Amino acid sequence: MKGECPVCAAEIELGKDTVAGELVECPDCGTELEVIEIDPLTFTEAPQEEEDWGE
């Protein structure tokens, strides 16, 4: 399966076992992406983890 990085427009190829919600890294720009749809393969920037400050 192939999709496009929403940040740099690079083509990203993933295996057929990819599932929605999976996190991947763009091989060109290094942005962490979340798979939001399988058909067609669509990505969005993964949310940044926020500090919990020990809560």
C-alpha positions in Angstrom: 0.0 0.0 0.0 1.2 3.5 -0.8 0.3 6.8 0.6 1.6 10.4 0.7 3.2 12.2 3.6 1.0 15.3 4.4 4.1 17.3 5.4 6.5 16.8 2.6 4.5 14.9 -0.1 6.9 11.9 -0.1 5.5 8.6 -1.1 5.3 6.1 1.8 4.9 2.4 1.2 3.6 0.2 4.0 2.8 -3.5 4.2 -0.7 -5.0 3.8 -0.8 -5.7 7.6 -1.0 -2.0 8.3 -4.0 -0.9 10.5 -5.7 2.4 11.2 -4.2 4.1 14.2 -0.7 2.8 13.5 2.2 5.2 13.9 4.9 5.4 11.2 7.7 7.7 10.4 8.1 9.5 7.1 11.4 8.2 5.6 12.1 11.6 4.0 11.2 14.3 6.6 11.1 12.1 9.7 7.7 13.4 10.8 5.8 10.9 13.0 2.5 10.1 11.2 -0.7 8.3 12.2 -2.5 6.1 9.7 -6.1 7.4 9.7 -7.5 5.4 6.8 -6.4 2.2 5.0 -8.3 2.5 1.6 -7.0 4.9 0.4 -3.9 4.9 2.6 -4.1 8.3 4.4 -1.9 9.9 7.1 -2.1 12.8 9.5 0.6 14.2 11.7 0.6 12.2 15.0 -0.3 14.2 18.0 2.6 15.3 20.1 2.9 13.6 23.5 2.3 16.1 26.3 4.1 16.1 29.6 2.0 14.7 32.5 4.3 16.2 35.1 4.0 13.2 37.3 0.2 13.2 37.4 
